[in-house]
Amino acid sequence: MKLLANVQRSASATQSDLAFDGQLVYAGNYLGFRVIDIADPENPRTVTDFRCNGAQGDVSVYRGLLIQSVDSPQSHGGCDSTGVTASTPGMFEGVRIFDVSDPADPVHLTSVATDCGSHTNTLVPDPANNRALVYISSYPLGTAALGPNCVRGEDGGGHGFVSIVDVPLNDPTGASVAKSFLDPATETATYPVQGTTFSFTACHDISVFTGMNLAAAACMSEAQLWDISDPAKPEFVRRYDNPIVQPSKIDLFHSATFSWDGKVVAFGDESGGGGAARCADPDDDQGRIWFLDTATGAELGSYKIPRAEDGTCTMHNFNFLPLTKGRKVLVSSAYTGGTTVVDVDKLLAGAGEADAEVGFYRPSGGSTWSSYWYNGFVYGNDILRGLDIFLLSDDARAGARKLPYLNPQTQVSVIR
């Protein structure tokens, strides 16, 4: 992998997730988002650096709209909000919706409060009803972020609900919470979070494949598969609770994605919660991506970077290249481990991780939050460095399809 360009972060704020639309990349951060023109990947150009206070900045784009997650208590829903405590009257957490039809001049349209805020959001297109549904995953991140409504019922456990926000495309200002359902997990994980112990089954991230009518939910202590034939009423299909990762190692499923033929679903375990060195031993089972057979739930194999990394490291955000003939190649971030590309076909056929790895890039002094393939290049949003653009020179990329837009957590068309 070759680094083609870097767009340094414009402020000392954590850089988070990415979304793509045409020749634009939307890069979220804890102070808002940037719109970057990637028509020339070697000379990217910042179109706008839009400030809107409130972590953690997960972004989705669709038909001139941008939805951004807010999971830190704010004084109100507007962009000039200030950080407050969860007990502050009138505080806001949830999602903000923007008009980005003019990418150089985003307009904040409305904010929708959701229980326990929005750690991440997943956009589910519903063109038949001229709307987009947004699945909201919420995490109780500690005592300062326990409101609103972060405690689940009488048992006192943490938040276990997924909210669904209905965004009418002809009137986005009318967006509202259409439903809030309890995730079907039955097991709970107890572990320390910022000095406090909670028991809960919240989901961290959800990926949908509308062409398959499926959703993959990465949740506390287990992964889940849902039927979204009716996207407003997801139905539980099965769960996966990794029997290899011992409870003491805290399996925290963080992200999920499907291969483009729909046959494999990948779940990433953010063991250590993104604050521990889980790559120090390349051979142990912590912080890996686990590959499952979508149809049966059978475990097929797992992967993490085949190098010792003593910094904060675990596999984080990832996606598959949109390849034909069922070929499966995956790009993933790994915090201080940088970005890695793995030939999953080779891996599942028995190749070792070092042999299955197609390429990698470990930036000096970096910590990569998200790494995705999009239209011929690899894009990494680095917590400290900002946006990195890479060229992958390997036959594994041959024939990758180009897409009109991409929310990495939203797959639409099956590619066979």
C-alpha positions in Angstrom: 0.0 0.0 0.0 1.2 3.5 -0.9 0.1 6.6 0.9 -1.1 9.0 -1.8 -2.3 11.9 0.3 -3.1 13.1 3.8 -5.6 15.8 4.8 -4.5 16.7 8.3 -7.2 17.2 10.9 -8.1 20.8 11.4 -8.5 20.8 15.1 -7.5 18.6 18.1 -10.6 16.5 18.0 -10.9 12.8 17.5 -11.6 11.9 13.8 -14.2 9.2 13.5 -16.2 7.5 10.8 -16.5 8.0 7.0 -19.3 8.1 4.4 -18.9 8.6 0.6 -21.1 10.2 -2.1 -19.8 10.4 -5.6 -16.4 12.2 -5.5 -16.9 13.4 -2.0 -15.9 11.9 1.4 -17.7 12.9 4.5 -15.3 12.6 7.5 -16.9 12.8 10.9 -15.1 14.1 14.0 -16.0 15.1 17.6 -16.4 18.7 16.5 -18.5 18.2 13.4 -17.6 16.9 10.0 -15.4 17.7 6.9 -16.4 17.4 3.3 -13.4 16.5 1.1 -13.3 16.4 -2.7 -11.5 13.2 -3.7 -11.9 13.6 -7.5 -8.0 13.6 -7.6 -7.0 11.2 -4.8 -3.4 12.5 -4.9 -4.6 16.1 -4.4 -7.8 16.0 -2.2 -9.4 19.3 -1.5 -11.4 20.3 1.6 -14.7 21.6 0.5 -15.9 22.6 4.0 -14.9 22.1 7.6 -18.3 22.2 9.3 -18.2 22.7 13.1 -21.0 21.2 15.2 -20.1 20.3 18.7 -20.8 16.8 20.1 -19.0 13.4 20.0 -18.9 10.9 18.5 -19.6 12.1 15.0 -20.6 8.9 13.2 -22.0 9.9 9.7 -24.3 8.6 7.0 -25.3 10.3 3.8 -28.3 9.8 1.5 -29.9 12.0 -1.2 -28.4 15.2 -0.1 -28.9 14.5 3.6 -26.3 13.8 6.3 -27.2 12.2 9.6 -24.6 12.5 12.4 -24.6 10.8 15.8 -24.3 12.7 19.1 -23.4 10.6 22.2 -22.1 13.2 24.6 -24.6 15.4 26.6 -25.1 18.7 24.9 -26.8 21.9 26.2 -29.2 21.7 23.2 -29.6 20.2 19.8 -28.0 23.0 17.8 -24.5 23.2 16.5 -23.4 25.9 18.9 -24.2 23.6 21.9 -21.7 23.1 24.7 -20.9 20.0 26.6 -22.9 19.5 29.8 -23.6 16.7 32.2 -26.3 14.1 31.7 -28.4 15.5 34.5 -28.6 19.0 33.0 -32.2 19.9 32.3 -33.0 20.0 28.6 -29.8 18.3 27.6 -29.6 16.7 24.2 -28.2 13.4 22.8 -29.4 11.8 19.5 -28.9 12.6 15.9 -28.6 15.8 13.9 -29.8 16.0 10.3 -28.2 18.3 7.7 -28.9 19.3 4.2 -25.7 18.8 2.3 -27.1 19.2 -1.2 -24.6 22.1 -1.4 -21.6 20.4 0.2 -19.8 23.7 0.6 -22.7 25.1 2.7 -24.3 22.4 5.0 -27.5 23.5 6.7 -28.6 22.0 10.0 -32.2 21.1 9.6 -33.2 19.4 12.8 -32.1 17.3 15.8 -33.9 14.2 17.0 -33.3 13.1 20.6 -33.0 9.4 21.2 -32.8 7.4 24.4 -29.2 7.1 25.6 -28.0 9.2 22.7 -26.6 7.8 19.4 -23.2 6.1 19.5 -23.5 5.1 15.9 -26.2 5.3 13.2 -27.1 3.1 10.3 -29.1 4.4 7.3 -31.7 2.1 5.8 -33.1 3.4 2.5 -36.9 2.9 2.2 -37.6 4.4 -1.2 -41.0 2.7 -1.4 -42.2 5.0 1.4 -40.1 8.0 0.4 -38.1 7.9 3.6 -34.9 6.8 5.2 -35.0 4.8 8.4 -32.0 5.3 10.8 -31.1 2.5 13.2 -29.6 4.1 16.4 -27.2 2.1 18.5 -26.7 3.5 22.0 -24.0 2.9 24.5 -23.9 3.9 28.2 -20.3 5.1 28.2 -19.9 5.9 31.9 -21.6 7.9 34.7 -21.3 11.2 32.8 -23.2 9.8 29.8 -26.1 7.9 31.5 -28.9 10.1 30.3 -31.4 10.4 29.0 -32.9 7.0 29.7 -29.7 4.9 29.7 -30.8 2.5 32.4 -32.9 -0.5 31.3 -36.0 -1.3 33.4 -36.3 -2.5 36.9 -33.2 -4.7 36.7 -31.0 -1.5 36.7 -29.0 -2.9 33.7 -27.6 -0.6 31.1 -29.4 0.5 27.9 -30.4 -2.4 25.6 -32.7 -0.5 23.1 -32.2 0.3 19.5 -34.2 3.4 18.3 -35.5 3.8 14.8 -35.7 7.3 13.4 -38.1 7.9 10.5 -36.7 10.6 8.1 -39.3 11.7 5.5 -37.3 12.6 2.4 -39.8 15.3 1.3 -39.7 16.9 4.7 -36.6 15.9 6.8 -37.5 18.4 9.4 -40.4 16.1 10.3 -38.0 13.3 11.4 -39.0 11.5 14.6 -38.4 8.3 16.6 -40.8 5.8 15.1 -39.9 2.9 17.3 -37.6 1.8 20.1 -37.2 -1.9 20.5 -35.2 -4.1 22.9 -32.5 -6.1 21.3 -33.1 -9.8 21.6 -29.9 -10.6 23.4 -30.4 -12.6 26.5 -26.9 -12.7 27.9 -25.3 -9.8 29.6 -21.7 -8.8 30.0 -20.4 -7.1 33.1 -17.2 -5.1 32.9 -15.7 -1.9 34.1 -16.4 1.3 32.2 -14.7 4.4 33.5 -14.5 3.0 37.0 -18.1 1.8 37.1 -19.5 -1.6 36.5 -22.7 -2.0 34.3 -24.5 -5.1 33.0 -26.1 -4.6 29.7 -26.6 -5.9 26.1 -26.4 -2.7 24.1 -25.4 -2.9 20.4 -22.5 -0.8 19.2 -23.0 -0.9 15.5 -25.4 -2.4 13.0 -24.8 -3.1 9.3 -27.7 -3.7 6.9 -27.7 -5.4 3.5 -31.1 -4.4 2.0 -30.5 -6.6 -1.0 -30.5 -9.6 1.3 -33.1 -8.2 3.8 -30.6 -8.8 6.6 -28.9 -6.8 9.3 -25.8 -7.7 11.4 -25.7 -6.3 14.9 -22.5 -6.1 16.8 -23.6 -6.1 20.4 -22.1 -6.4 23.9 -21.0 -10.0 24.5 -22.6 -11.3 21.3 -23.3 -10.7 17.6 -26.8 -11.0 16.1 -28.5 -11.4 12.7 -31.8 -9.8 12.0 -34.4 -10.1 9.2 -35.3 -6.7 7.9 -37.8 -7.6 5.2 -39.9 -5.0 7.0 -37.1 -2.5 7.9 -39.4 -0.8 10.4 -39.8 -4.1 12.3 -36.6 -6.1 12.5 -36.9 -9.7 13.6 -34.3 -11.7 15.4 -32.7 -14.6 13.4 -29.8 -15.9 15.4 -27.0 -14.9 17.8 -23.3 -15.7 17.8 -21.5 -15.8 21.2 -17.9 -16.6 20.6 -17.1 -19.7 22.6 -13.3 -19.2 22.2 -13.0 -15.7 23.7 -13.2 -16.2 27.5 -15.5 -13.9 29.5 -12.5 -12.5 31.3 -11.2 -11.2 27.9 -14.4 -9.2 27.4 -15.6 -9.8 23.8 -17.1 -6.5 22.7 -18.5 -6.9 19.3 -18.0 -3.5 17.7 -18.6 -3.6 13.9 -20.1 -5.9 11.2 -20.2 -6.2 7.5 -21.3 -8.6 4.8 -19.4 -9.9 1.8 -21.0 -8.5 -1.4 -22.4 -11.9 -2.4 -24.0 -12.1 1.1 -22.5 -15.5 1.9 -20.1 -14.3 4.7 -20.8 -11.9 7.6 -17.9 -10.5 9.5 -18.0 -9.3 13.1 -15.2 -7.4 14.8 -14.4 -7.8 18.5 -13.1 -4.6 20.1 -11.7 -6.4 23.1 -10.6 -3.9 25.6 -13.0 -1.3 24.4 -10.6 0.5 22.2 -8.2 1.3 25.0 -6.0 -1.7 25.3 -3.1 -3.4 23.5 -4.9 -6.4 21.9 -2.3 -7.0 19.2 0.7 -7.6 21.4 0.3 -11.3 20.7 -0.7 -11.8 17.0 -1.7 -15.4 17.8 -4.2 -14.9 20.6 -7.9 -14.5 20.2 -8.4 -10.9 21.4 -9.4 -8.1 19.1 -10.1 -10.2 16.0 -12.6 -10.2 13.1 -14.6 -13.3 13.1 -16.1 -14.7 9.8 -19.4 -16.6 9.8 -21.5 -18.4 7.3 -24.5 -16.1 6.8 -26.9 -19.0 6.1 -26.0 -21.2 9.0 -24.1 -19.1 11.5 -21.1 -21.5 11.4 -17.8 -20.0 12.3 -15.4 -20.0 9.4 -12.3 -18.4 10.7 -10.8 -15.2 12.1 -8.1 -12.6 11.5 -6.1 -9.8 13.0 -2.9 -8.1 12.0 0.0 -10.7 11.9 2.4 -8.3 13.7 3.1 -7.5 17.3 1.7 -4.1 18.1 2.1 -2.7 21.6 0.0 0.4 21.2 -3.8 0.6 21.5 -4.8 -2.0 18.9 -7.8 -4.0 17.9 -9.5 -4.6 14.6 -12.0 -1.7 14.3 -14.0 -0.5 11.3 -13.9 -2.5 8.0 -15.6 -3.4 4.7 -15.2 -5.9 1.8 -14.2 -4.9 -1.7 -17.2 -5.1 -4.1 -15.7 -8.0 -6.1 -17.4 -10.3 -8.6 -17.4 -14.1 -8.7 -17.8 -14.3 -4.9 -14.2 -13.2 -4.2 -13.7 -11.8 -0.7 -11.1 -9.3 0.2 -11.5 -7.1 3.3 -10.0 -3.7 4.4 -9.8 -2.9 8.1 -8.5 -0.3 10.5 -6.6 -1.4 13.6 -6.0 1.8 15.6 -2.2 2.1 16.1 -1.8 -1.0 13.9 -2.9 1.1 11.0 -4.7 -0.3 8.0 -4.6 -3.9 6.8 -6.0 -5.7 3.7 -6.7 -9.4 3.8 -7.6 -12.0 1.2 -10.4 -13.7 3.1 -10.6 -16.5 0.6 -7.0 -17.5 1.2 -7.5 -17.1 4.9 -10.5 -19.4 5.0 -8.7 -21.9 2.7 -6.1 -22.4 5.4 -3.4 -19.8 4.7 -1.7 -18.2 7.6 -2.6 -14.6 8.4 0.8 -13.3 7.2 0.3 -15.1 3.8 -3.4 -14.0 3.5 -2.6 -10.3 4.2 -2.5 -8.5 0.9 -1.0 -5.2 2.2 -0.8 -2.9 5.1 0.2 0.6 6.1 1.1 1.6 9.6 1.5 5.4 9.9 4.0 6.8 12.3 2.2 8.4 15.3 -1.2 7.5 14.0 -4.3 5.6 15.3 -6.7 4.7 12.5 -10.4 4.7 13.4 -11.9 3.7 10.1 -10.5 2.1 6.9 -12.7 1.4 3.9 -12.4 0.5 0.2 -14.2 3.0 -2.1 -14.0 3.2 -5.9 -10.4 2.1 -6.4 -8.7 3.4 -3.3 -8.5 2.8 0.5 -9.5 5.6 2.8 -8.5 5.8 6.4 -9.8 8.3 9.0 -7.0 8.6 11.6 -7.9 9.8 15.0 -4.7 11.9 15.1 -3.6 12.3 11.4 -6.9 13.1 9.7 -7.8 11.5 6.3 -5.3 9.2 4.6 -5.7 8.0 1.0 -4.0 4.8 -0.1 -3.3 3.0 -3.3 -3.4 -0.8 -3.1 -1.2 -2.3 -5.8 -2.2 -6.0 -5.9 -4.2 -8.3 -8.1 -6.6 -8.9 -5.2 -8.3 -5.6 -6.2 -8.9 -6.5 -9.8 -12.4 -6.0 -11.1 -13.7 -4.2 -8.0 -17.0 -2.4 -8.8 -17.5 1.3 -8.5 -20.4 2.6 -6.5 -22.4 5.8 -6.7 -22.2 6.3 -3.0 -21.3 4.3 0.1 -22.3 4.3 3.7 -20.0 1.4 4.8 -22.8 0.1 7.2 -25.4 0.1 4.3 -25.1 -2.4 1.5 -27.7 -2.4 -1.2 -26.9 -4.5 -4.3 -25.8 -8.1 -4.3 -22.7 -8.6 -6.3 -22.0 -12.1 -7.5 
